[in-house]
Amino acid sequence: MYISRHATTEFRLCCHTMLAPLFLLLYLTGHTLARKAPDVVCVVINLKYVQCSWDGPAEGNCSFSSRFFENKNFRECCTYVSKNNTRTGCDQTYDGLATKRFNTFYTKLVCSNNSFEHPHELKKKVKLNPPFNLTVLNGSDGNLWFYWNHSALTCGASEVRYRINNYKWETSSPRDGKNSHCINLPSSSSLYELQVRTTMWSDCGGSDFWSDWSKPVFWGSMRENNSTEVNHGVMSVWTSVYSAIGAAIFILLVGLLVYHERLRIIPIPIVPKPGPKFDNILKHHNVEDWLRISKPLNQGFKANFNDLACSVREYKQVVLSESENSDGSTSECLSTSCSSASSILLVPSKEEEDSV
């Protein structure tokens, strides 16, 4: 196929026309990627100054400036933070940060003639200094008291941790506005180590950051010989476990004895004193009716015959004279009448016995 020189020239011009915008787009994209903004992170330190840090480029240093929302002009950084002779941060001092932190904070970073601006919300970006003036005392109530001070006088929330004889840390729940902590009934033969840290109270806006732990304070003593060292915390736990096991075994043994009738528990109520009322009951009521005895059995105890009553009296001897016995014979008389009041036995006199 024959292609004219004119057609070839037009084709070249067309290719150049299409490739020129493509090269321009690639150049602008590469330039934009080279100007990628570094990440800037800002934190309010102890309500005194704002500390901002960034990942600086490998070559050259960046200049930093900042302002709050109510200010129109940026203020140059006063104190730079450097690493390997390269600026990586800035400490910017402001007055009234306790209230200014609720406003938007703007930063401007200029690197290699490229300027980058970032807005920041500092409300929850507050990090306080560690507490200071730590004191630990054994109170008059026998408890261990731990005191401290911190920079946020009215807006601080504290968290305490302590350990006994270098064992595991025990941490208390955060307490708002409290500068003291109590440990009940400590052991004087154990070593107590205590630390505290603070953050902003939720009523003051709160914070996502805790301060660093304070320097530790110590109370008590620990035996140097590890073979004789006693972990009172572990002993107290085992004492509770042994007590619970002993109580369970005792209850089990009592249950077995009751089940096998080796032991019976019979509750006996207190018997009240009958007093004068009981006498009235016996006098005016028939107690036999309360026994619920059947009528035939009750009638069997009653007599079904009548007999004359015969009273018994002692007897005496009566001597009969001759005038009383006219026929001259001796006789004896014994009265056995039940109606008589006494029994009479008649015997002969002594003279009659001699004549006989």
C-alpha atoms as a printed R data frame, in Angstrom:
    type eleno elety resid chain resno       x       y       z
1   ATOM     1    CA   MET     A     1   0.000   0.000   0.000
2   ATOM     2    CA   TYR     A     2   1.286   3.386  -0.844
3   ATOM     3    CA   ILE     A     3   1.192   6.022   1.881
4   ATOM     4    CA   SER     A     4   1.905   9.552   0.897
5   ATOM     5    CA   ARG     A     5   4.357  11.767   2.765
6   ATOM     6    CA   HIS     A     6   1.564  14.177   3.565
7   ATOM     7    CA   ALA     A     7  -0.433  11.484   5.369
8   ATOM     8    CA   THR     A     8   2.604  10.472   7.408
9   ATOM     9    CA   THR     A     9   3.161  14.023   8.525
10  ATOM    10    CA   GLU     A    10  -0.460  14.379   9.592
11  ATOM    11    CA   PHE     A    11  -0.221  11.152  11.595
12  ATOM    12    CA   ARG     A    12   2.826  12.420  13.474
13  ATOM    13    CA   LEU     A    13   1.140  15.682  14.278
14  ATOM    14    CA   CYS     A    14  -1.890  13.815  15.552
15  ATOM    15    CA   CYS     A    15   0.267  11.641  17.849
16  ATOM    16    CA   HIS     A    16   2.082  14.660  19.247
17  ATOM    17    CA   THR     A    17  -1.244  16.381  19.842
18  ATOM    18    CA   MET     A    18  -2.593  13.398  21.812
19  ATOM    19    CA   LEU     A    19   0.571  12.675  23.802
20  ATOM    20    CA   ALA     A    20   1.165  16.239  24.957
21  ATOM    21    CA   PRO     A    21  -1.836  16.332  27.362
22  ATOM    22    CA   LEU     A    22  -0.889  12.878  28.622
23  ATOM    23    CA   PHE     A    23   2.652  13.974  29.487
24  ATOM    24    CA   LEU     A    24   1.296  17.117  31.122
25  ATOM    25    CA   LEU     A    25  -1.101  15.032  33.264
26  ATOM    26    CA   LEU     A    26   1.692  12.713  34.332
27  ATOM    27    CA   TYR     A    27   3.897  15.660  35.257
28  ATOM    28    CA   LEU     A    28   1.206  17.315  37.353
29  ATOM    29    CA   THR     A    29   0.330  14.041  39.072
30  ATOM    30    CA   GLY     A    30   3.947  13.393  39.978
31  ATOM    31    CA   HIS     A    31   4.367  16.900  41.249
32  ATOM    32    CA   THR     A    32   1.246  16.539  43.398
33  ATOM    33    CA   LEU     A    33   2.455  13.235  44.834
34  ATOM    34    CA   ALA     A    34   5.761  14.829  45.648
35  ATOM    35    CA   ARG     A    35   3.913  17.530  47.564
36  ATOM    36    CA   LYS     A    36   1.960  15.108  49.787
37  ATOM    37    CA   ALA     A    37   1.195  16.830  53.104
38  ATOM    38    CA   PRO     A    38   2.938  15.367  56.179
39  ATOM    39    CA   ASP     A    39   0.782  14.253  59.093
40  ATOM    40    CA   VAL     A    40   0.747  16.791  61.917
41  ATOM    41    CA   VAL     A    41  -0.348  15.662  65.423
42  ATOM    42    CA   CYS     A    42  -0.923  18.207  68.205
43  ATOM    43    CA   VAL     A    43  -1.403  17.628  71.952
44  ATOM    44    CA   VAL     A    44  -1.938  20.115  74.802
45  ATOM    45    CA   ILE     A    45   0.763  19.441  77.417
46  ATOM    46    CA   ASN     A    46  -0.251  20.141  81.018
47  ATOM    47    CA   LEU     A    47  -2.473  23.044  79.842
48  ATOM    48    CA   LYS     A    48   0.717  25.110  79.307
49  ATOM    49    CA   TYR     A    49   1.691  24.687  75.649
50  ATOM    50    CA   VAL     A    50   0.721  22.882  72.443
51  ATOM    51    CA   GLN     A    51   3.171  20.267  71.217
52  ATOM    52    CA   CYS     A    52   2.931  19.469  67.497
53  ATOM    53    CA   SER     A    53   4.985  16.845  65.668
54  ATOM    54    CA   TRP     A    54   5.247  15.742  62.043
55  ATOM    55    CA   ASP     A    55   7.193  13.383  59.802
56  ATOM    56    CA   GLY     A    56   9.564  15.771  58.047
57  ATOM    57    CA   PRO     A    57  11.009  15.138  54.582
58  ATOM    58    CA   ALA     A    58  14.394  13.548  54.218
59  ATOM    59    CA   GLU     A    59  15.944  16.809  52.948
60  ATOM    60    CA   GLY     A    60  15.531  20.299  54.292
61  ATOM    61    CA   ASN     A    61  13.697  21.629  57.353
62  ATOM    62    CA   CYS     A    62  10.107  22.801  57.634
63  ATOM    63    CA   SER     A    63   8.924  26.004  59.251
64  ATOM    64    CA   PHE     A    64   5.876  25.839  61.515
65  ATOM    65    CA   SER     A    65   3.269  28.397  62.527
66  ATOM    66    CA   SER     A    66  -0.114  28.118  64.247
67  ATOM    67    CA   ARG     A    67  -3.162  30.037  65.448
68  ATOM    68    CA   PHE     A    68  -6.499  29.502  67.184
69  ATOM    69    CA   PHE     A    69  -9.854  30.141  65.545
70  ATOM    70    CA   GLU     A    70 -10.300  33.573  67.101
71  ATOM    71    CA   ASN     A    71  -6.910  34.744  65.809
72  ATOM    72    CA   LYS     A    72  -6.449  35.718  62.157
73  ATOM    73    CA   ASN     A    73  -2.671  35.710  61.927
74  ATOM    74    CA   PHE     A    74  -0.375  32.715  62.284
75  ATOM    75    CA   ARG     A    75   2.366  32.859  64.875
76  ATOM    76    CA   GLU     A    76   5.801  31.453  64.150
77  ATOM    77    CA   CYS     A    77   7.106  28.594  66.265
78  ATOM    78    CA   CYS     A    78   9.110  29.623  69.292
79  ATOM    79    CA   THR     A    79  10.791  26.291  70.141
80  ATOM    80    CA   TYR     A    80  11.511  23.600  67.573
81  ATOM    81    CA   VAL     A    81  12.064  19.939  68.379
82  ATOM    82    CA   SER     A    82  14.795  18.354  66.263
83  ATOM    83    CA   LYS     A    83  15.950  14.829  65.590
84  ATOM    84    CA   ASN     A    84  19.152  14.091  63.688
85  ATOM    85    CA   ASN     A    85  19.440  17.807  62.866
86  ATOM    86    CA   THR     A    86  15.984  17.746  61.289
87  ATOM    87    CA   ARG     A    87  12.962  19.574  62.663
88  ATOM    88    CA   THR     A    88  10.263  17.115  63.691
89  ATOM    89    CA   GLY     A    89   8.101  19.192  66.043
90  ATOM    90    CA   CYS     A    90   7.294  22.463  67.736
91  ATOM    91    CA   ASP     A    91   6.317  23.527  71.274
92  ATOM    92    CA   GLN     A    92   4.002  26.535  71.017
93  ATOM    93    CA   THR     A    93   3.159  28.331  74.256
94  ATOM    94    CA   TYR     A    94  -0.313  29.864  74.809
95  ATOM    95    CA   ASP     A    95  -2.061  31.471  77.737
96  ATOM    96    CA   GLY     A    96  -5.475  30.246  78.837
97  ATOM    97    CA   LEU     A    97  -5.279  26.831  77.191
98  ATOM    98    CA   ALA     A    98  -7.793  25.466  79.690
99  ATOM    99    CA   THR     A    99 -10.499  27.328  77.736
100 ATOM   100    CA   LYS     A   100  -8.825  27.897  74.342
101 ATOM   101    CA   ARG     A   101  -8.552  24.137  73.764
102 ATOM   102    CA   PHE     A   102 -12.296  24.034  73.079
103 ATOM   103    CA   ASN     A   103 -11.709  26.135  69.896
104 ATOM   104    CA   THR     A   104 -10.342  24.883  66.585
105 ATOM   105    CA   PHE     A   105  -6.556  25.041  66.287
106 ATOM   106    CA   TYR     A   106  -4.908  25.618  62.879
107 ATOM   107    CA   THR     A   107  -1.351  24.735  61.879
108 ATOM   108    CA   LYS     A   108   0.677  25.707  58.791
109 ATOM   109    CA   LEU     A   109   3.732  23.768  57.755
110 ATOM   110    CA   VAL     A   110   5.984  25.083  54.998
111 ATOM   111    CA   CYS     A   111   8.393  22.538  53.495
112 ATOM   112    CA   SER     A   112  10.461  23.212  50.327
113 ATOM   113    CA   ASN     A   113   8.258  26.119  49.286
114 ATOM   114    CA   ASN     A   114   5.141  23.975  49.806
115 ATOM   115    CA   SER     A   115   2.609  25.096  52.383
116 ATOM   116    CA   PHE     A   116   0.212  22.726  54.211
117 ATOM   117    CA   GLU     A   117  -2.566  23.802  56.580
118 ATOM   118    CA   HIS     A   118  -4.420  21.502  59.002
119 ATOM   119    CA   PRO     A   119  -7.299  22.088  61.441
120 ATOM   120    CA   HIS     A   120  -7.162  20.341  64.854
121 ATOM   121    CA   GLU     A   121  -9.641  19.749  67.680
122 ATOM   122    CA   LEU     A   122  -7.764  19.878  71.004
123 ATOM   123    CA   LYS     A   123 -10.680  19.366  73.385
124 ATOM   124    CA   LYS     A   124  -9.738  15.749  74.219
125 ATOM   125    CA   LYS     A   125  -6.050  16.064  73.326
126 ATOM   126    CA   VAL     A   126  -4.750  16.983  76.791
127 ATOM   127    CA   LYS     A   127  -1.905  15.198  78.552
128 ATOM   128    CA   LEU     A   128  -1.108  16.256  82.113
129 ATOM   129    CA   ASN     A   129   2.197  15.964  83.911
130 ATOM   130    CA   PRO     A   130   2.613  13.080  86.384
131 ATOM   131    CA   PRO     A   131   1.399  13.803  89.949
132 ATOM   132    CA   PHE     A   132   3.928  15.073  92.464
133 ATOM   133    CA   ASN     A   133   4.411  15.483  96.245
134 ATOM   134    CA   LEU     A   134   3.541  11.855  96.873
135 ATOM   135    CA   THR     A   135   3.154  10.895 100.541
136 ATOM   136    CA   VAL     A   136   2.217   7.590 102.190
137 ATOM   137    CA   LEU     A   137   1.267   7.410 105.889
138 ATOM   138    CA   ASN     A   138  -0.053   4.848 108.334
139 ATOM   139    CA   GLY     A   139  -3.155   6.534 109.745
140 ATOM   140    CA   SER     A   140  -4.490   6.423 113.277
141 ATOM   141    CA   ASP     A   141  -7.300   4.140 112.060
142 ATOM   142    CA   GLY     A   142  -4.758   1.425 111.160
143 ATOM   143    CA   ASN     A   143  -5.150   1.969 107.391
144 ATOM   144    CA   LEU     A   144  -2.518   3.047 104.859
145 ATOM   145    CA   TRP     A   145  -3.194   6.494 103.323
146 ATOM   146    CA   PHE     A   146  -1.662   7.706 100.048
147 ATOM   147    CA   TYR     A   147  -1.714  11.445  99.137
148 ATOM   148    CA   TRP     A   148  -0.536  13.402  96.049
149 ATOM   149    CA   ASN     A   149  -0.926  16.672  94.107
150 ATOM   150    CA   HIS     A   150  -1.464  17.280  90.378
151 ATOM   151    CA   SER     A   151  -1.508  20.265  88.028
152 ATOM   152    CA   ALA     A   152  -5.258  20.138  87.239
153 ATOM   153    CA   LEU     A   153  -6.449  21.272  90.642
154 ATOM   154    CA   THR     A   154 -10.208  21.012  90.027
155 ATOM   155    CA   CYS     A   155 -10.398  18.983  86.801
156 ATOM   156    CA   GLY     A   156  -8.194  15.994  87.534
157 ATOM   157    CA   ALA     A   157  -9.273  12.345  87.749
158 ATOM   158    CA   SER     A   158  -6.723   9.984  89.313
159 ATOM   159    CA   GLU     A   159  -5.973   6.272  89.066
160 ATOM   160    CA   VAL     A   160  -3.846   4.482  91.687
161 ATOM   161    CA   ARG     A   161  -1.978   1.222  91.386
162 ATOM   162    CA   TYR     A   162  -0.009  -0.639  94.063
163 ATOM   163    CA   ARG     A   163   1.664  -3.975  94.570
164 ATOM   164    CA   ILE     A   164   2.843  -5.999  97.559
165 ATOM   165    CA   ASN     A   165   6.342  -7.506  97.676
166 ATOM   166    CA   ASN     A   166   6.910  -6.866  93.935
167 ATOM   167    CA   TYR     A   167   4.004  -9.058  92.898
168 ATOM   168    CA   LYS     A   168   1.170  -8.245  90.476
169 ATOM   169    CA   TRP     A   169  -0.128  -4.661  90.291
170 ATOM   170    CA   GLU     A   170  -3.607  -3.908  91.625
171 ATOM   171    CA   THR     A   171  -5.296  -0.880  90.035
172 ATOM   172    CA   SER     A   172  -8.135   1.161  91.517
173 ATOM   173    CA   SER     A   173 -10.965   2.631  89.446
174 ATOM   174    CA   PRO     A   174 -10.536   6.319  88.419
175 ATOM   175    CA   ARG     A   175 -11.845   8.791  90.997
176 ATOM   176    CA   ASP     A   176 -12.775  12.353  90.078
177 ATOM   177    CA   GLY     A   177 -11.409  15.167  92.199
178 ATOM   178    CA   LYS     A   178  -9.791  12.863  94.800
179 ATOM   179    CA   ASN     A   179  -6.157  13.273  95.878
180 ATOM   180    CA   SER     A   180  -6.007  10.362  98.320
181 ATOM   181    CA   HIS     A   181  -6.304   6.595  98.407
182 ATOM   182    CA   CYS     A   182  -6.755   4.159 101.319
183 ATOM   183    CA   ILE     A   183  -5.471   0.588 101.708
184 ATOM   184    CA   ASN     A   184  -7.249  -1.218 104.542
185 ATOM   185    CA   LEU     A   185  -5.230  -2.883 107.308
186 ATOM   186    CA   PRO     A   186  -1.787  -3.209 105.688
187 ATOM   187    CA   SER     A   187   0.786  -5.721 106.877
188 ATOM   188    CA   SER     A   188   3.901  -4.149 108.371
189 ATOM   189    CA   SER     A   189   5.987  -7.133 107.294
190 ATOM   190    CA   SER     A   190   5.212  -6.529 103.604
191 ATOM   191    CA   LEU     A   191   6.586  -3.951 101.175
192 ATOM   192    CA   TYR     A   192   3.986  -1.705  99.497
193 ATOM   193    CA   GLU     A   193   4.814   0.156  96.270
194 ATOM   194    CA   LEU     A   194   2.354   2.822  95.057
195 ATOM   195    CA   GLN     A   195   2.012   4.976  91.908
196 ATOM   196    CA   VAL     A   196  -0.644   7.341  90.537
197 ATOM   197    CA   ARG     A   197  -1.525   8.985  87.203
198 ATOM   198    CA   THR     A   198  -4.102  11.615  86.205
199 ATOM   199    CA   THR     A   199  -6.270  12.716  83.295
200 ATOM   200    CA   MET     A   200  -8.878  15.397  82.642
201 ATOM   201    CA   TRP     A   201 -12.205  14.922  84.418
202 ATOM   202    CA   SER     A   202 -15.204  14.300  82.149
203 ATOM   203    CA   ASP     A   203 -16.964  17.422  83.481
204 ATOM   204    CA   CYS     A   204 -14.001  19.462  82.189
205 ATOM   205    CA   GLY     A   205 -14.130  18.021  78.686
206 ATOM   206    CA   GLY     A   206 -12.263  14.784  79.373
207 ATOM   207    CA   SER     A   207  -9.187  13.569  77.541
208 ATOM   208    CA   ASP     A   208  -7.952  10.639  75.489
209 ATOM   209    CA   PHE     A   209  -4.580  10.691  77.229
210 ATOM   210    CA   TRP     A   210  -3.370   9.726  80.710
211 ATOM   211    CA   SER     A   211  -0.322  11.250  82.290
212 ATOM   212    CA   ASP     A   212   2.731   9.108  82.836
213 ATOM   213    CA   TRP     A   213   2.861   7.151  86.087
214 ATOM   214    CA   SER     A   214   4.350   9.063  88.976
215 ATOM   215    CA   LYS     A   215   7.538   8.072  90.718
216 ATOM   216    CA   PRO     A   216   6.877   5.156  93.082
217 ATOM   217    CA   VAL     A   217   6.687   5.555  96.840
218 ATOM   218    CA   PHE     A   218   7.278   2.706  99.282
219 ATOM   219    CA   TRP     A   219   5.979   1.730 102.720
220 ATOM   220    CA   GLY     A   220   6.811  -1.240 104.942
221 ATOM   221    CA   SER     A   221   9.638  -3.732 104.574
222 ATOM   222    CA   MET     A   222  10.275  -7.057 102.891
223 ATOM   223    CA   ARG     A   223  12.462  -9.843 104.240
224 ATOM   224    CA   GLU     A   224  15.722 -10.199 102.349
225 ATOM   225    CA   ASN     A   225  15.791 -13.985 102.556
226 ATOM   226    CA   ASN     A   226  13.507 -15.242  99.838
227 ATOM   227    CA   SER     A   227  13.166 -18.607 101.544
228 ATOM   228    CA   THR     A   228  11.567 -17.000 104.598
229 ATOM   229    CA   GLU     A   229   9.628 -14.343 102.710
230 ATOM   230    CA   VAL     A   230   5.889 -14.667 103.196
231 ATOM   231    CA   ASN     A   231   3.342 -13.465 100.715
232 ATOM   232    CA   HIS     A   232   0.579 -12.267 103.007
233 ATOM   233    CA   GLY     A   233  -1.795 -11.665 100.137
234 ATOM   234    CA   VAL     A   234  -1.544 -15.283  98.974
235 ATOM   235    CA   MET     A   235  -1.804 -16.563 102.561
236 ATOM   236    CA   SER     A   236  -4.973 -14.598 103.165
237 ATOM   237    CA   VAL     A   237  -6.498 -16.085 100.014
238 ATOM   238    CA   TRP     A   238  -5.560 -19.638 101.018
239 ATOM   239    CA   THR     A   239  -6.881 -19.056 104.535
240 ATOM   240    CA   SER     A   240 -10.256 -18.124 103.090
241 ATOM   241    CA   VAL     A   241 -10.224 -21.179 100.824
242 ATOM   242    CA   TYR     A   242  -9.368 -23.527 103.691
243 ATOM   243    CA   SER     A   243 -12.073 -22.023 105.879
244 ATOM   244    CA   ALA     A   244 -14.670 -22.503 103.149
245 ATOM   245    CA   ILE     A   245 -13.592 -26.124 102.575
246 ATOM   246    CA   GLY     A   246 -13.728 -26.878 106.315
247 ATOM   247    CA   ALA     A   247 -17.225 -25.415 106.635
248 ATOM   248    CA   ALA     A   248 -18.421 -27.437 103.639
249 ATOM   249    CA   ILE     A   249 -17.015 -30.681 105.086
250 ATOM   250    CA   PHE     A   250 -18.657 -30.002 108.473
251 ATOM   251    CA   ILE     A   251 -22.052 -29.386 106.869
252 ATOM   252    CA   LEU     A   252 -21.673 -32.573 104.787
253 ATOM   253    CA   LEU     A   253 -20.880 -34.689 107.867
254 ATOM   254    CA   VAL     A   254 -23.862 -33.309 109.771
255 ATOM   255    CA   GLY     A   255 -26.095 -34.089 106.801
256 ATOM   256    CA   LEU     A   256 -24.826 -37.681 106.631
257 ATOM   257    CA   LEU     A   257 -25.393 -38.213 110.361
258 ATOM   258    CA   VAL     A   258 -28.936 -36.892 110.124
259 ATOM   259    CA   TYR     A   259 -29.617 -39.015 107.030
260 ATOM   260    CA   HIS     A   260 -28.423 -42.229 108.722
261 ATOM   261    CA   GLU     A   261 -30.300 -41.368 111.961
262 ATOM   262    CA   ARG     A   262 -27.078 -41.114 113.923
263 ATOM   263    CA   LEU     A   263 -28.060 -37.647 114.945
264 ATOM   264    CA   ARG     A   264 -31.531 -36.299 115.495
265 ATOM   265    CA   ILE     A   265 -32.437 -32.741 116.009
266 ATOM   266    CA   ILE     A   266 -35.682 -32.469 117.974
267 ATOM   267    CA   PRO     A   267 -36.867 -28.965 118.666
268 ATOM   268    CA   ILE     A   268 -38.487 -28.764 122.101
269 ATOM   269    CA   PRO     A   269 -40.658 -25.755 122.745
270 ATOM   270    CA   ILE     A   270 -40.506 -23.938 126.046
271 ATOM   271    CA   VAL     A   271 -43.173 -25.237 128.470
272 ATOM   272    CA   PRO     A   272 -45.085 -22.337 129.984
273 ATOM   273    CA   LYS     A   273 -45.868 -22.223 133.687
274 ATOM   274    CA   PRO     A   274 -49.465 -23.343 134.295
275 ATOM   275    CA   GLY     A   275 -50.082 -20.908 137.138
276 ATOM   276    CA   PRO     A   276 -53.509 -20.450 138.744
277 ATOM   277    CA   LYS     A   277 -55.362 -20.931 135.457
278 ATOM   278    CA   PHE     A   278 -54.470 -24.614 135.393
279 ATOM   279    CA   ASP     A   279 -56.078 -25.125 138.805
280 ATOM   280    CA   ASN     A   280 -59.277 -23.504 137.570
281 ATOM   281    CA   ILE     A   281 -59.334 -25.818 134.569
282 ATOM   282    CA   LEU     A   282 -59.014 -28.948 136.731
283 ATOM   283    CA   LYS     A   283 -61.663 -27.685 139.089
284 ATOM   284    CA   HIS     A   284 -64.335 -26.659 136.613
285 ATOM   285    CA   HIS     A   285 -63.716 -29.086 133.742
286 ATOM   286    CA   ASN     A   286 -63.688 -32.827 133.331
287 ATOM   287    CA   VAL     A   287 -60.214 -33.614 132.132
288 ATOM   288    CA   GLU     A   288 -61.200 -37.188 131.261
289 ATOM   289    CA   ASP     A   289 -63.256 -35.888 128.370
290 ATOM   290    CA   TRP     A   290 -60.106 -34.472 126.801
291 ATOM   291    CA   LEU     A   291 -58.394 -37.893 126.653
292 ATOM   292    CA   ARG     A   292 -60.775 -39.082 123.920
293 ATOM   293    CA   ILE     A   293 -61.429 -42.494 125.618
294 ATOM   294    CA   SER     A   294 -64.173 -44.521 123.966
295 ATOM   295    CA   LYS     A   295 -67.463 -44.626 125.843
296 ATOM   296    CA   PRO     A   296 -67.546 -48.470 126.398
297 ATOM   297    CA   LEU     A   297 -64.018 -48.368 127.797
298 ATOM   298    CA   ASN     A   298 -64.887 -45.466 130.049
299 ATOM   299    CA   GLN     A   299 -67.996 -47.310 131.365
300 ATOM   300    CA   GLY     A   300 -65.876 -50.394 132.133
301 ATOM   301    CA   PHE     A   301 -64.012 -48.496 134.840
302 ATOM   302    CA   LYS     A   302 -67.288 -47.676 136.677
303 ATOM   303    CA   ALA     A   303 -68.831 -50.092 139.372
304 ATOM   304    CA   ASN     A   304 -72.099 -51.812 138.401
305 ATOM   305    CA   PHE     A   305 -73.127 -52.981 141.932
306 ATOM   306    CA   ASN     A   306 -74.195 -51.424 145.288
307 ATOM   307    CA   ASP     A   307 -72.850 -52.437 148.711
308 ATOM   308    CA   LEU     A   308 -73.544 -51.120 152.191
309 ATOM   309    CA   ALA     A   309 -70.885 -49.112 153.712
310 ATOM   310    CA   CYS     A   310 -69.506 -50.631 156.868
311 ATOM   311    CA   SER     A   311 -67.489 -48.469 159.146
312 ATOM   312    CA   VAL     A   312 -64.816 -50.162 161.239
313 ATOM   313    CA   ARG     A   313 -64.292 -49.320 164.901
314 ATOM   314    CA   GLU     A   314 -62.037 -50.822 167.587
315 ATOM   315    CA   TYR     A   315 -63.714 -53.115 170.225
316 ATOM   316    CA   LYS     A   316 -63.459 -53.234 174.003
317 ATOM   317    CA   GLN     A   317 -64.000 -55.957 176.623
318 ATOM   318    CA   VAL     A   318 -67.035 -55.633 178.955
319 ATOM   319    CA   VAL     A   319 -67.310 -57.793 182.133
320 ATOM   320    CA   LEU     A   320 -70.847 -58.945 182.982
321 ATOM   321    CA   SER     A   321 -71.789 -59.108 186.669
322 ATOM   322    CA   GLU     A   322 -74.099 -61.645 188.283
323 ATOM   323    CA   SER     A   323 -76.913 -59.217 188.347
324 ATOM   324    CA   GLU     A   324 -76.640 -58.834 184.682
325 ATOM   325    CA   ASN     A   325 -76.605 -62.669 184.187
326 ATOM   326    CA   SER     A   326 -79.470 -64.040 186.379
327 ATOM   327    CA   ASP     A   327 -79.265 -67.638 185.315
328 ATOM   328    CA   GLY     A   328 -75.681 -67.864 186.673
329 ATOM   329    CA   SER     A   329 -74.213 -68.997 183.392
330 ATOM   330    CA   THR     A   330 -71.371 -67.354 181.613
331 ATOM   331    CA   SER     A   331 -71.834 -66.101 178.126
332 ATOM   332    CA   GLU     A   332 -70.030 -64.104 175.562
333 ATOM   333    CA   CYS     A   333 -71.658 -61.545 173.354
334 ATOM   334    CA   LEU     A   334 -70.101 -60.254 170.109
335 ATOM   335    CA   SER     A   335 -71.970 -57.663 168.191
336 ATOM   336    CA   THR     A   336 -71.201 -57.669 164.540
337 ATOM   337    CA   SER     A   337 -73.935 -55.428 163.349
338 ATOM   338    CA   CYS     A   338 -72.658 -53.105 160.692
339 ATOM   339    CA   SER     A   339 -75.089 -50.472 161.829
340 ATOM   340    CA   SER     A   340 -73.609 -50.308 165.337
341 ATOM   341    CA   ALA     A   341 -71.043 -47.707 166.061
342 ATOM   342    CA   SER     A   342 -68.753 -50.128 167.946
343 ATOM   343    CA   SER     A   343 -68.231 -53.853 168.490
344 ATOM   344    CA   ILE     A   344 -68.793 -55.273 172.065
345 ATOM   345    CA   LEU     A   345 -67.181 -58.478 173.267
346 ATOM   346    CA   LEU     A   346 -68.675 -59.978 176.500
347 ATOM   347    CA   VAL     A   347 -66.336 -62.054 178.638
348 ATOM   348    CA   PRO     A   348 -66.953 -63.685 182.165
349 ATOM   349    CA   SER     A   349 -65.585 -62.101 185.298
350 ATOM   350    CA   LYS     A   350 -62.615 -63.416 187.221
351 ATOM   351    CA   GLU     A   351 -64.758 -64.866 190.091
352 ATOM   352    CA   GLU     A   352 -66.835 -66.789 187.664
353 ATOM   353    CA   GLU     A   353 -63.742 -68.264 186.184
354 ATOM   354    CA   ASP     A   354 -62.593 -69.421 189.683
355 ATOM   355    CA   SER     A   355 -65.897 -71.074 190.469
356 ATOM   356    CA   VAL     A   356 -65.800 -72.908 187.310
